[in-house]
């Protein structure tokens, strides 16, 4: 792989000239797109992008171990990306917006059952939860069954047969947002709600907005959820009037802070035909966020720098975004899309999202724009099928297997999909257990998380799979090179979905990041 020179004034000067001279119509846009895509794929690589990962790790190390929105680590990350792009010749804006920062103060859960000694159970608060009193609240435990309901805990009627008034309600994850579950439980009189994961690992979540909070809400692992449910059931069968009780202590500190979106665009190219790509820049407070999502941020930055070196006269405006406060509920991308006029939205011809692109136990997931998997949210806006096909065709040419993943709304494509903008992108898996099908296609270990350090302190430089990182950087480079000159494929007839040869793999719902973010999807 070729090592590139540092960005210099001599390299960026031709790029800056594009502002004064609009690109002439290309005689053959397809040929220009193919040539630029090949050039960017050859030049943008994981070894060069790794230097950005190192920079983000150093920023986290110098700022309390994280790069969370509203913290000095996030501000330093914003400055790093902004300054790199300005030196390369982009028109760059760092757009501030206010949000409610939340920091965990207490996460404790203790189970007391008549037939066993009291024991502590792991619990994670839902961001923006109502806090319990200091020291917690103690109440009987009422468990909704994990089977027999397609929408468990989502509707008031789900609680009618379980007498949850004044109790802590335990409900399975799935089918509706965390905010909706805690609202339904509160409507039935529950004192608090615990949501049990349906996958291995802890359940990190958010209610999406402080105004959604009604009662204390937390998440527990699938294993602990089953144990809590069993304890409640045993006590009920034994006719013990005291039943199983829990002491729940969930508290967080909140304050208004400022986050930033970094928006960079080429100085040339037709603004009425804007191509947009994005990745969230912030981490969670628990760790440095190198896979989630320094990986997407670094891959996008490296391709943007290569585009500045390779193309002086883009046919279309190319806009890159590094989103702030994604981990608090897609706040940066939601703020951005919500602030666009109808005319401005119409100028954005496509949006591609790259969130967690180097998971250690990875698969290569492509957003299912045509709904060929037949799972979840359905197809994306018109043009999304063509975006998916372009990515999968590129991976096919390189002999790389891939699977579809649903538009669940758990990452920054969510607001763009809601606005009707063709959307797509890639993802390598978060806290979900790797399926047998994915292990057969990509290697790694079935039954283990795609990212075992998801939303943890160990999401550091050792938590990166270089082959996945390289493959996804190539996807970004190919897309940027192609759509800089040629958008014809977006309006071409969509290829017929390939016939499924086996049952689809369980579809991970992306993050950024993962469960804590979420806008339009199941979990928030």
VENSUL-V906364 format. One record per residue. N is the residue number from 1. RES is the residue in one letter. NEAR is the number of other ideal C-beta (glycine too) atoms within 8 Angstrom. Layout:
((N;RES;NEAR) (N;RES;NEAR))
This chain:
((1;X;5) (2;X;6) (3;X;5) (4;X;8) (5;X;5) (6;X;4) (7;X;11) (8;X;7) (9;X;5) (10;X;5) (11;X;11) (12;X;13) (13;X;9) (14;X;7) (15;X;15) (16;X;9) (17;X;9) (18;X;14) (19;X;8) (20;X;4) (21;X;8) (22;X;5) (23;X;12) (24;X;5) (25;X;5) (26;X;10) (27;X;3) (28;X;6) (29;X;10) (30;X;9) (31;X;8) (32;X;12) (33;X;14) (34;X;10) (35;X;9) (36;X;14) (37;X;14) (38;X;9) (39;X;10) (40;X;16) (41;X;11) (42;X;6) (43;X;12) (44;X;14) (45;X;11) (46;X;9) (47;X;7) (48;X;11) (49;X;15) (50;X;11) (51;X;7) (52;X;13) (53;X;14) (54;X;9) (55;X;9) (56;X;17) (57;X;13) (58;X;8) (59;X;13) (60;X;17) (61;X;8) (62;X;7) (63;X;12) (64;X;7) (65;X;8) (66;X;15) (67;X;17) (68;X;12) (69;X;16) (70;X;10) (71;X;12) (72;X;7) (73;X;16) (74;X;17) (75;X;9) (76;X;12) (77;X;14) (78;X;14) (79;X;8) (80;X;12) (81;X;13) (82;X;12) (83;X;8) (84;X;11) (85;X;15) (86;X;9) (87;X;8) (88;X;13) (89;X;10) (90;X;13) (91;X;8) (92;X;10) (93;X;7) (94;X;10) (95;X;9) (96;X;7) (97;X;13) (98;X;6) (99;X;13) (100;X;11) (101;X;11) (102;X;10) (103;X;8) (104;X;9) (105;X;7) (106;X;10) (107;X;10) (108;X;11) (109;X;15) (110;X;10) (111;X;15) (112;X;8) (113;X;11) (114;X;9) (115;X;7) (116;X;7) (117;X;3) (118;X;7) (119;X;7) (120;X;7) (121;X;12) (122;X;9) (123;X;13) (124;X;12) (125;X;14) (126;X;14) (127;X;12) (128;X;14) (129;X;14) (130;X;8) (131;X;9) (132;X;13) (133;X;6) (134;X;7) (135;X;4) (136;X;12) (137;X;12) (138;X;7) (139;X;12) (140;X;10) (141;X;15) (142;X;13) (143;X;11) (144;X;14) (145;X;8) (146;X;9) (147;X;4) (148;X;3) (149;X;8) (150;X;4) (151;X;9) (152;X;13) (153;X;15) (154;X;10) (155;X;6) (156;X;8) (157;X;5) (158;X;13) (159;X;15) (160;X;7) (161;X;4) (162;X;9) (163;X;6) (164;X;12) (165;X;7) (166;X;8) (167;X;12) (168;X;15) (169;X;17) (170;X;15) (171;X;14) (172;X;11) (173;X;11) (174;X;7) (175;X;7) (176;X;9) (177;X;11) (178;X;17) (179;X;12) (180;X;9) (181;X;15) (182;X;17) (183;X;10) (184;X;14) (185;X;15) (186;X;11) (187;X;8) (188;X;12) (189;X;8) (190;X;16) (191;X;10) (192;X;15) (193;X;17) (194;X;18) (195;X;18) (196;X;19) (197;X;14) (198;X;7) (199;X;8) (200;X;11) (201;X;10) (202;X;11) (203;X;13) (204;X;12) (205;X;16) (206;X;14) (207;X;16) (208;X;12) (209;X;9) (210;X;8) (211;X;4) (212;X;10) (213;X;12) (214;X;7) (215;X;12) (216;X;14) (217;X;19) (218;X;17) (219;X;18) (220;X;18) (221;X;12) (222;X;10) (223;X;7) (224;X;11) (225;X;15) (226;X;10) (227;X;10) (228;X;18) (229;X;13) (230;X;8) (231;X;14) (232;X;14) (233;X;9) (234;X;11) (235;X;14) (236;X;9) (237;X;6) (238;X;8) (239;X;5) (240;X;8) (241;X;4) (242;X;7) (243;X;11) (244;X;14) (245;X;12) (246;X;15) (247;X;11) (248;X;17) (249;X;13) (250;X;17) (251;X;11) (252;X;13) (253;X;7) (254;X;9) (255;X;6) (256;X;6) (257;X;10) (258;X;8) (259;X;15) (260;X;13) (261;X;15) (262;X;16) (263;X;12) (264;X;13) (265;X;11) (266;X;14) (267;X;10) (268;X;12) (269;X;14) (270;X;9) (271;X;7) (272;X;5) (273;X;12) (274;X;14) (275;X;14) (276;X;12) (277;X;16) (278;X;15) (279;X;16) (280;X;20) (281;X;15) (282;X;17) (283;X;17) (284;X;14) (285;X;8) (286;X;7) (287;X;15) (288;X;16) (289;X;15) (290;X;15) (291;X;16) (292;X;19) (293;X;18) (294;X;16) (295;X;16) (296;X;15) (297;X;16) (298;X;13) (299;X;17) (300;X;15) (301;X;15) (302;X;14) (303;X;14) (304;X;14) (305;X;12) (306;X;13) (307;X;15) (308;X;14) (309;X;11) (310;X;9) (311;X;10) (312;X;7) (313;X;9) (314;X;14) (315;X;14) (316;X;14) (317;X;14) (318;X;16) (319;X;13) (320;X;15) (321;X;14) (322;X;15) (323;X;16) (324;X;17) (325;X;14) (326;X;21) (327;X;14) (328;X;14) (329;X;16) (330;X;15) (331;X;14) (332;X;17) (333;X;17) (334;X;12) (335;X;10) (336;X;14) (337;X;12) (338;X;7) (339;X;5) (340;X;10) (341;X;5) (342;X;6) (343;X;6) (344;X;8) (345;X;12) (346;X;6) (347;X;11) (348;X;13) (349;X;12) (350;X;15) (351;X;13) (352;X;13) (353;X;16) (354;X;16) (355;X;18) (356;X;19) (357;X;15) (358;X;14) (359;X;15) (360;X;12) (361;X;13) (362;X;14) (363;X;14) (364;X;15) (365;X;15) (366;X;15) (367;X;19) (368;X;17) (369;X;17) (370;X;11) (371;X;9) (372;X;9) (373;X;11) (374;X;5) (375;X;9) (376;X;10) (377;X;8) (378;X;5) (379;X;8) (380;X;14) (381;X;9) (382;X;4) (383;X;13) (384;X;16) (385;X;12) (386;X;14) (387;X;17) (388;X;15) (389;X;13) (390;X;12) (391;X;15) (392;X;10) (393;X;8) (394;X;11) (395;X;14) (396;X;9) (397;X;6) (398;X;8) (399;X;4) (400;X;8) (401;X;7) (402;X;11) (403;X;13) (404;X;14) (405;X;12) (406;X;12) (407;X;15) (408;X;12) (409;X;14) (410;X;16) (411;X;16) (412;X;15) (413;X;14) (414;X;17) (415;X;15) (416;X;14) (417;X;15) (418;X;9) (419;X;9) (420;X;6) (421;X;11) (422;X;15) (423;X;18) (424;X;16) (425;X;12) (426;X;12) (427;X;15) (428;X;16) (429;X;16) (430;X;18) (431;X;14) (432;X;11) (433;X;10) (434;X;15) (435;X;9) (436;X;6) (437;X;10) (438;X;14) (439;X;12) (440;X;5) (441;X;8) (442;X;9) (443;X;3) (444;X;11) (445;X;7) (446;X;10) (447;X;6) (448;X;10) (449;X;14) (450;X;14) (451;X;17) (452;X;8) (453;X;12) (454;X;15) (455;X;13) (456;X;8) (457;X;9) (458;X;9) (459;X;16) (460;X;11) (461;X;8) (462;X;5) (463;X;11) (464;X;13) (465;X;11) (466;X;8) (467;X;7) (468;X;13) (469;X;16) (470;X;10) (471;X;12) (472;X;17) (473;X;16) (474;X;12) (475;X;12) (476;X;15) (477;X;15) (478;X;13) (479;X;13) (480;X;16) (481;X;18) (482;X;14) (483;X;14) (484;X;15) (485;X;14) (486;X;11) (487;X;11) (488;X;8) (489;X;10) (490;X;11) (491;X;7) (492;X;7) (493;X;3) (494;X;8) (495;X;6) (496;X;4) (497;X;6) (498;X;5) (499;X;4) (500;X;8) (501;X;3) (502;X;5) (503;X;5) (504;X;11) (505;X;9) (506;X;6) (507;X;13) (508;X;11) (509;X;14) (510;X;15) (511;X;15) (512;X;16) (513;X;18) (514;X;15) (515;X;15) (516;X;16) (517;X;17) (518;X;20) (519;X;14) (520;X;9) (521;X;14) (522;X;10) (523;X;12) (524;X;12))
